[in-house]
Amino acid sequence: MTLDLLRFTTAGSVDDGKSTLIGRLLYDTKQVFEDQLEHVAQASERRGGEGALDLALLTDGLRAEREQGITIDVAYRYFATPKRRFIIADCPGHQQYTRNMVTGASTADLSVILLDARKGVLEQSKRHAFISALLGIPHVVVAVNKMDLADYSQARFDELALEFAEFAAKLGGGADLTYIPMSALEGDNVVDRSQHMPWYDGLTLLELLEGVEVAYDHPYDTPARFPVQWVIRPATATDYRGYAGQLASGALRKGEEVVVLPSGERTKIKAIDTYDGELDEALAPMSLTLRLEDELDVSRGELICRAMQTPTVSRELEADVCWLHERPLRAGGRYVIKHTSRSASAVVDELRDCVDVHTLERVSAPSELGLNDIGRVRLRTSAPLSFDPYSENRRTGSFILIDEASNETVGAGLVASTETL
């Protein structure tokens, strides 16, 4: 039997103990090989560990990370228990690397936001909570870490839980919130139940991760979206013309009517080809090649979907953009927009607002979005895009903005729902 898969991310401010927490999870669930432990033990000794293992070294793999004791890049780790498989994205806490948190959390089913029991709810804690809500992550665990440095105080835990709850109430979105007091360094309430906090009768982190229910949309319940990535015309088969890509959502069946966007031309699916042979039906997220009954001019970046379930097709859109670059975003700025497999030029028509991460108020008509700012932006593109609101479809509701000169990714966008425009 194939075990269920849970993708989760860790986030929070600098030195809240994210890497140590993941190291503790891996170590206490016996997911670390002996040679890895030996290497970590040697590295810990070099750093003055006095015989204690620095479990953060299990995830902080870059030399700069180990030298500075911070996480810079997103570290992905994989492990499994008898009940479930896991993919962890250990995201940086430093404000400079907020862009990496957006990347790591974009596919997560659950977010673990760490708070240092001594420092409380900081700006980065709020920013990461807001990004988790913006990305629509349905489950959030607030891990009040380093309880060993707060004398395992129930009063301090209750104080921080109340402070975070008051902030989270403004986020909306309906995420399921759970609060766990823990010490990643000592192992309290991570895998094993703490003997130092008998006043806490909730689940340990691992128990929660193993038992949380993740509702996945069945392909039959979501509209079919097939962005074309490549046109296949083998030299040895002159009458073969296929359109290859990954089915982003939904299901497609042989013989059903589809529409190609943005042209709007209609046809039927003649065949569905895969590496394992021809299929009568394909479900997301399968990679496949479609053959159509009619000879249409279809190229990379176009979208194939059911004729009765089409997305919005437009050269104008509004989106919440997380700005990821030192050079600010201003009205009139010109960028390359990468949406599914389609690229086009995009001009910033208007900056509608900017979010204050402390109060969650939207400040109208800002002059610019600076590094790590999040705001509503109206864009105009050189070619029509086929998109859904992010709240309805992550794949067709997200995009990135790329600087035309440097080719750097400078912004991550989530298409706004028409209800919030």
DORO-403215 format. One record per residue (C-alpha): x, y, z; residue in one letter. Coordinates in nm, 2 decimals, decimal comma. Example, Ala and Ser with C-alpha at 12.3 -4.5 7.8 and 13.67 -1.06 7.14 Angstrom:
<nodes>
NODE      x      y      z r
NODE   1,23  -0,45   0,78 A
NODE   1,37  -0,11   0,71 S
</nodes>
This chain:
<nodes>
NODE      x      y      z r
NODE   0,00   0,00   0,00 M
NODE   0,13   0,35  -0,09 T
NODE   0,15   0,58   0,21 L
NODE  -0,01   0,92   0,20 D
NODE   0,22   1,21   0,13 L
NODE   0,22   1,54   0,33 L
NODE   0,42   1,84   0,21 R
NODE   0,49   2,09   0,48 F
NODE   0,72   2,39   0,53 T
NODE   0,89   2,55   0,83 T
NODE   0,91   2,92   0,87 A
NODE   0,96   3,19   1,12 G
NODE   1,22   3,45   1,22 S
NODE   1,60   3,41   1,24 V
NODE   1,73   3,17   1,51 D
NODE   1,38   3,04   1,60 D
NODE   1,52   2,69   1,55 G
NODE   1,37   2,57   1,22 K
NODE   1,67   2,37   1,11 S
NODE   1,71   2,22   1,46 T
NODE   1,35   2,12   1,46 L
NODE   1,38   1,93   1,13 I
NODE   1,70   1,78   1,24 G
NODE   1,53   1,66   1,56 R
NODE   1,24   1,51   1,35 L
NODE   1,48   1,32   1,13 L
NODE   1,70   1,21   1,43 Y
NODE   1,42   1,10   1,66 D
NODE   1,24   0,91   1,38 T
NODE   1,57   0,74   1,30 K
NODE   1,59   0,87   0,94 Q
NODE   1,96   0,96   0,96 V
NODE   2,24   0,73   0,84 F
NODE   2,53   0,65   1,06 E
NODE   2,78   0,82   0,82 D
NODE   2,57   1,13   0,83 Q
NODE   2,56   1,13   1,21 L
NODE   2,94   1,08   1,22 E
NODE   2,98   1,38   0,98 H
NODE   2,75   1,60   1,19 V
NODE   2,92   1,49   1,51 A
NODE   3,26   1,60   1,37 Q
NODE   3,12   1,93   1,24 A
NODE   2,96   1,99   1,58 S
NODE   3,29   1,93   1,76 E
NODE   3,47   2,17   1,53 R
NODE   3,21   2,43   1,63 R
NODE   3,26   2,38   2,00 G
NODE   2,97   2,15   2,05 G
NODE   3,14   1,97   2,35 E
NODE   3,00   1,64   2,25 G
NODE   2,65   1,76   2,17 A
NODE   2,51   1,71   1,82 L
NODE   2,41   2,02   1,63 D
NODE   2,11   1,88   1,46 L
NODE   2,07   2,19   1,25 A
NODE   2,36   2,07   1,04 L
NODE   2,15   1,79   0,90 L
NODE   1,96   2,05   0,69 T
NODE   2,20   2,35   0,67 D
NODE   2,41   2,21   0,39 G
NODE   2,57   2,52   0,24 L
NODE   2,91   2,63   0,37 R
NODE   2,78   2,99   0,42 A
NODE   2,49   2,85   0,62 E
NODE   2,71   2,65   0,85 R
NODE   2,96   2,94   0,90 E
NODE   2,68   3,19   0,98 Q
NODE   2,44   2,95   1,16 G
NODE   2,15   3,06   0,94 I
NODE   1,94   2,91   0,66 T
NODE   1,99   3,08   0,32 I
NODE   1,85   2,84   0,07 D
NODE   1,53   2,62   0,09 V
NODE   1,64   2,28   0,21 A
NODE   1,41   1,99   0,10 Y
NODE   1,42   1,68   0,31 R
NODE   1,23   1,35   0,27 Y
NODE   1,14   1,10   0,54 F
NODE   0,87   0,85   0,62 A
NODE   0,71   0,68   0,92 T
NODE   0,49   0,37   0,92 P
NODE   0,19   0,61   0,88 K
NODE   0,29   0,87   0,62 R
NODE   0,55   1,00   0,38 R
NODE   0,68   1,36   0,42 F
NODE   0,85   1,63   0,21 I
NODE   0,98   1,91   0,42 I
NODE   1,08   2,25   0,29 A
NODE   1,31   2,42   0,55 D
NODE   1,27   2,79   0,46 C
NODE   1,50   3,07   0,56 P
NODE   1,40   3,31   0,84 G
NODE   1,61   3,61   0,75 H
NODE   1,41   3,89   0,59 Q
NODE   1,66   3,90   0,30 Q
NODE   1,55   3,55   0,20 Y
NODE   1,18   3,59   0,22 T
NODE   1,16   3,51  -0,15 R
NODE   1,29   3,16  -0,07 N
NODE   1,01   3,11   0,18 M
NODE   0,75   3,19  -0,09 V
NODE   0,91   2,93  -0,31 T
NODE   0,92   2,66  -0,04 G
NODE   0,57   2,72   0,08 A
NODE   0,40   2,74  -0,27 S
NODE   0,32   2,36  -0,27 T
NODE   0,28   2,30   0,10 A
NODE  -0,03   2,14   0,26 D
NODE   0,08   2,25   0,61 L
NODE   0,30   2,53   0,75 S
NODE   0,49   2,51   1,08 V
NODE   0,56   2,87   1,20 I
NODE   0,81   2,88   1,48 L
NODE   0,82   3,14   1,76 L
NODE   1,11   3,18   2,00 D
NODE   0,95   3,16   2,35 A
NODE   1,18   3,44   2,46 R
NODE   1,13   3,68   2,17 K
NODE   0,76   3,62   2,09 G
NODE   0,58   3,72   1,77 V
NODE   0,82   3,91   1,55 L
NODE   0,78   4,09   1,21 E
NODE   0,91   3,79   1,01 Q
NODE   0,67   3,56   1,21 S
NODE   0,38   3,78   1,09 K
NODE   0,51   3,81   0,74 R
NODE   0,54   3,43   0,71 H
NODE   0,19   3,38   0,86 A
NODE   0,05   3,63   0,61 F
NODE   0,23   3,45   0,32 I
NODE   0,09   3,12   0,44 S
NODE  -0,26   3,26   0,43 A
NODE  -0,20   3,42   0,10 L
NODE  -0,09   3,09  -0,05 L
NODE  -0,40   2,92   0,09 G
NODE  -0,22   2,67   0,31 I
NODE  -0,50   2,50   0,50 P
NODE  -0,32   2,39   0,81 H
NODE  -0,09   2,60   1,03 V
NODE   0,11   2,48   1,33 V
NODE   0,24   2,75   1,56 V
NODE   0,54   2,59   1,73 A
NODE   0,64   2,79   2,04 V
NODE   1,00   2,67   2,05 N
NODE   1,29   2,70   2,30 K
NODE   1,05   2,65   2,59 M
NODE   1,35   2,51   2,78 D
NODE   1,48   2,87   2,79 L
NODE   1,15   3,00   2,93 A
NODE   1,15   2,75   3,22 D
NODE   0,88   2,55   3,04 Y
NODE   0,63   2,82   3,15 S
NODE   0,27   2,75   3,07 Q
NODE   0,19   3,12   3,13 A
NODE   0,44   3,23   2,86 R
NODE   0,31   2,97   2,61 F
NODE  -0,05   3,09   2,67 D
NODE   0,06   3,45   2,63 E
NODE   0,22   3,39   2,29 L
NODE  -0,06   3,17   2,17 A
NODE  -0,31   3,45   2,25 L
NODE  -0,09   3,71   2,08 E
NODE  -0,06   3,50   1,76 F
NODE  -0,43   3,41   1,76 A
NODE  -0,52   3,78   1,77 E
NODE  -0,30   3,85   1,47 F
NODE  -0,42   3,53   1,28 A
NODE  -0,79   3,64   1,33 A
NODE  -0,72   3,93   1,09 K
NODE  -0,58   3,70   0,82 L
NODE  -0,90   3,53   0,74 G
NODE  -0,88   3,23   0,50 G
NODE  -1,01   2,98   0,75 G
NODE  -0,68   2,79   0,81 A
NODE  -0,68   2,53   1,09 D
NODE  -0,45   2,66   1,37 L
NODE  -0,27   2,44   1,63 T
NODE  -0,04   2,56   1,90 Y
NODE   0,24   2,33   2,04 I
NODE   0,49   2,42   2,31 P
NODE   0,83   2,25   2,24 M
NODE   1,20   2,25   2,26 S
NODE   1,36   2,13   1,94 A
NODE   1,70   2,12   2,10 L
NODE   1,59   1,89   2,39 E
NODE   1,33   1,70   2,19 G
NODE   1,03   1,81   2,39 D
NODE   0,69   1,75   2,21 N
NODE   0,86   1,71   1,87 V
NODE   0,85   1,33   1,84 V
NODE   0,83   1,23   2,20 D
NODE   0,60   1,38   2,46 R
NODE   0,77   1,62   2,70 S
NODE   0,82   1,53   3,07 Q
NODE   0,88   1,90   3,14 H
NODE   0,54   2,02   3,04 M
NODE   0,28   1,80   3,20 P
NODE   0,03   2,08   3,16 W
NODE   0,02   2,03   2,79 Y
NODE  -0,21   1,75   2,69 D
NODE  -0,22   1,80   2,31 G
NODE  -0,04   1,62   2,03 L
NODE   0,33   1,62   1,96 T
NODE   0,43   1,76   1,63 L
NODE   0,49   1,42   1,47 L
NODE   0,15   1,29   1,60 E
NODE  -0,01   1,59   1,44 L
NODE   0,18   1,56   1,11 L
NODE   0,09   1,19   1,09 E
NODE  -0,28   1,24   1,16 G
NODE  -0,37   1,57   0,99 V
NODE  -0,62   1,53   0,71 E
NODE  -0,53   1,68   0,39 V
NODE  -0,81   1,73   0,14 A
NODE  -0,69   1,69  -0,21 Y
NODE  -0,91   1,80  -0,50 D
NODE  -0,99   1,50  -0,71 H
NODE  -0,92   1,56  -1,08 P
NODE  -1,28   1,50  -1,16 Y
NODE  -1,38   1,79  -0,94 D
NODE  -1,15   2,06  -1,10 T
NODE  -1,15   2,20  -1,45 P
NODE  -0,90   2,05  -1,69 A
NODE  -0,60   2,27  -1,77 R
NODE  -0,33   2,15  -2,01 F
NODE  -0,05   2,41  -2,08 P
NODE   0,13   2,30  -2,40 V
NODE   0,51   2,28  -2,34 Q
NODE   0,62   2,13  -2,67 W
NODE   0,50   2,04  -3,02 V
NODE   0,61   1,69  -3,12 I
NODE   0,66   1,62  -3,49 R
NODE   0,90   1,33  -3,54 P
NODE   1,10   1,32  -3,86 A
NODE   1,02   0,95  -3,90 T
NODE   0,65   1,00  -3,87 A
NODE   0,54   1,29  -4,09 T
NODE   0,17   1,26  -4,01 D
NODE   0,22   1,27  -3,63 Y
NODE   0,16   1,59  -3,45 R
NODE   0,13   1,59  -3,07 G
NODE   0,12   1,85  -2,80 Y
NODE   0,33   1,75  -2,49 A
NODE   0,30   1,89  -2,14 G
NODE   0,18   1,81  -1,79 Q
NODE  -0,18   1,81  -1,71 L
NODE  -0,20   2,09  -1,45 A
NODE  -0,54   2,01  -1,31 S
NODE  -0,85   1,81  -1,39 G
NODE  -0,90   1,52  -1,63 A
NODE  -0,91   1,48  -2,00 L
NODE  -1,07   1,20  -2,20 R
NODE  -1,03   1,07  -2,55 K
NODE  -1,30   1,19  -2,78 G
NODE  -1,42   1,48  -2,57 E
NODE  -1,45   1,84  -2,71 E
NODE  -1,18   2,08  -2,61 V
NODE  -1,09   2,44  -2,68 V
NODE  -0,75   2,58  -2,75 V
NODE  -0,68   2,92  -2,58 L
NODE  -0,63   3,20  -2,65 P
NODE  -0,74   3,14  -3,01 S
NODE  -1,07   2,98  -2,90 G
NODE  -1,06   2,71  -3,17 E
NODE  -1,25   2,39  -3,09 R
NODE  -1,17   2,03  -3,17 T
NODE  -1,18   1,69  -3,01 K
NODE  -0,91   1,48  -2,85 I
NODE  -0,80   1,21  -3,10 K
NODE  -0,56   1,03  -2,87 A
NODE  -0,37   1,06  -2,54 I
NODE  -0,02   0,92  -2,56 D
NODE   0,21   0,85  -2,26 T
NODE   0,54   0,68  -2,21 Y
NODE   0,35   0,36  -2,12 D
NODE   0,13   0,37  -2,42 G
NODE  -0,21   0,52  -2,53 E
NODE  -0,48   0,60  -2,27 L
NODE  -0,85   0,66  -2,28 D
NODE  -0,82   0,91  -1,99 E
NODE  -0,56   1,12  -1,82 A
NODE  -0,56   1,27  -1,47 L
NODE  -0,35   1,55  -1,32 A
NODE  -0,06   1,57  -1,27 P
NODE   0,03   1,32  -1,55 M
NODE   0,28   1,41  -1,82 S
NODE   0,14   1,32  -2,17 L
NODE   0,10   1,41  -2,53 T
NODE  -0,23   1,50  -2,68 L
NODE  -0,33   1,44  -3,05 R
NODE  -0,62   1,64  -3,18 L
NODE  -0,87   1,55  -3,45 E
NODE  -0,82   1,88  -3,65 D
NODE  -0,50   2,04  -3,78 E
NODE  -0,48   2,35  -3,56 L
NODE  -0,20   2,60  -3,52 D
NODE  -0,11   2,52  -3,15 V
NODE   0,22   2,62  -3,01 S
NODE   0,40   2,63  -2,67 R
NODE   0,23   2,84  -2,41 G
NODE  -0,13   2,78  -2,53 E
NODE  -0,38   2,61  -2,31 L
NODE  -0,61   2,32  -2,39 I
NODE  -0,92   2,28  -2,17 C
NODE  -1,27   2,15  -2,18 R
NODE  -1,50   2,36  -2,40 A
NODE  -1,75   2,42  -2,12 M
NODE  -1,49   2,50  -1,84 Q
NODE  -1,27   2,78  -1,97 T
NODE  -1,06   3,01  -1,76 P
NODE  -1,04   3,39  -1,80 T
NODE  -0,85   3,50  -2,12 V
NODE  -0,72   3,85  -2,10 S
NODE  -0,43   4,09  -2,14 R
NODE  -0,51   4,26  -1,81 E
NODE  -0,51   4,10  -1,46 L
NODE  -0,49   4,20  -1,10 E
NODE  -0,27   4,00  -0,86 A
NODE  -0,11   4,00  -0,52 D
NODE   0,27   4,03  -0,58 V
NODE   0,54   3,95  -0,33 C
NODE   0,83   4,16  -0,44 W
NODE   1,17   3,98  -0,43 L
NODE   1,43   4,23  -0,54 H
NODE   1,62   4,52  -0,40 E
NODE   1,51   4,74  -0,69 R
NODE   1,15   4,84  -0,61 P
NODE   0,85   4,78  -0,83 L
NODE   0,69   5,10  -0,96 R
NODE   0,41   5,19  -1,19 A
NODE   0,53   5,18  -1,55 G
NODE   0,79   4,91  -1,49 G
NODE   0,83   4,65  -1,77 R
NODE   0,90   4,28  -1,70 Y
NODE   0,87   3,94  -1,85 V
NODE   0,58   3,74  -1,71 I
NODE   0,61   3,36  -1,69 K
NODE   0,27   3,20  -1,65 H
NODE   0,24   2,82  -1,69 T
NODE   0,44   2,75  -2,01 S
NODE   0,37   3,10  -2,16 R
NODE   0,60   3,40  -2,15 S
NODE   0,50   3,76  -2,24 A
NODE   0,60   4,12  -2,17 S
NODE   0,41   4,28  -1,88 A
NODE   0,38   4,65  -1,79 V
NODE   0,27   4,76  -1,44 V
NODE  -0,03   4,98  -1,50 D
NODE  -0,11   5,05  -1,13 E
NODE   0,00   4,98  -0,78 L
NODE  -0,34   4,94  -0,60 R
NODE  -0,22   4,89  -0,24 D
NODE   0,06   4,75  -0,01 C
NODE   0,00   4,53   0,29 V
NODE   0,13   4,64   0,64 D
NODE   0,23   4,30   0,78 V
NODE   0,19   4,43   1,14 H
NODE  -0,17   4,55   1,11 T
NODE  -0,27   4,37   0,78 L
NODE  -0,42   4,69   0,66 E
NODE  -0,39   4,76   0,29 R
NODE  -0,23   5,10   0,23 V
NODE  -0,38   5,25  -0,09 S
NODE  -0,18   5,38  -0,39 A
NODE   0,17   5,32  -0,27 P
NODE   0,45   5,48  -0,47 S
NODE   0,64   5,15  -0,49 E
NODE   0,68   4,80  -0,36 L
NODE   1,02   4,74  -0,19 G
NODE   1,20   4,41  -0,11 L
NODE   0,96   4,17   0,07 N
NODE   0,66   4,40   0,03 D
NODE   0,33   4,24  -0,07 I
NODE   0,07   4,44  -0,26 G
NODE  -0,21   4,44  -0,52 R
NODE  -0,09   4,52  -0,87 V
NODE  -0,26   4,57  -1,21 R
NODE  -0,07   4,43  -1,50 L
NODE  -0,11   4,46  -1,88 R
NODE   0,05   4,20  -2,10 T
NODE   0,17   4,19  -2,46 S
NODE  -0,02   3,87  -2,53 A
NODE  -0,34   3,73  -2,38 P
NODE  -0,30   3,49  -2,08 L
NODE  -0,54   3,21  -1,98 S
NODE  -0,57   3,22  -1,60 F
NODE  -0,78   3,13  -1,30 D
NODE  -0,78   3,29  -0,96 P
NODE  -0,51   3,15  -0,74 Y
NODE  -0,77   3,05  -0,48 S
NODE  -0,93   2,82  -0,74 E
NODE  -0,62   2,68  -0,92 N
NODE  -0,26   2,71  -0,79 R
NODE  -0,11   2,62  -1,12 R
NODE  -0,29   2,86  -1,35 T
NODE  -0,33   3,12  -1,08 G
NODE   0,04   3,19  -1,02 S
NODE   0,32   3,35  -1,21 F
NODE   0,66   3,51  -1,18 I
NODE   0,80   3,84  -1,30 L
NODE   1,15   3,84  -1,45 I
NODE   1,38   4,14  -1,50 D
NODE   1,43   4,18  -1,88 E
NODE   1,79   4,29  -1,85 A
NODE   1,93   4,06  -1,58 S
NODE   1,69   3,77  -1,62 N
NODE   1,65   3,76  -1,25 E
NODE   1,32   3,66  -1,09 T
NODE   1,20   3,97  -0,91 V
NODE   0,84   3,90  -0,82 G
NODE   0,59   3,61  -0,74 A
NODE   0,23   3,68  -0,82 G
NODE  -0,10   3,52  -0,73 L
NODE  -0,40   3,61  -0,95 V
NODE  -0,67   3,78  -0,74 A
NODE  -1,02   3,65  -0,72 S
NODE  -1,28   3,86  -0,91 T
NODE  -1,46   3,88  -0,57 E
NODE  -1,18   4,08  -0,43 T
NODE  -1,11   4,31  -0,72 L
</nodes>
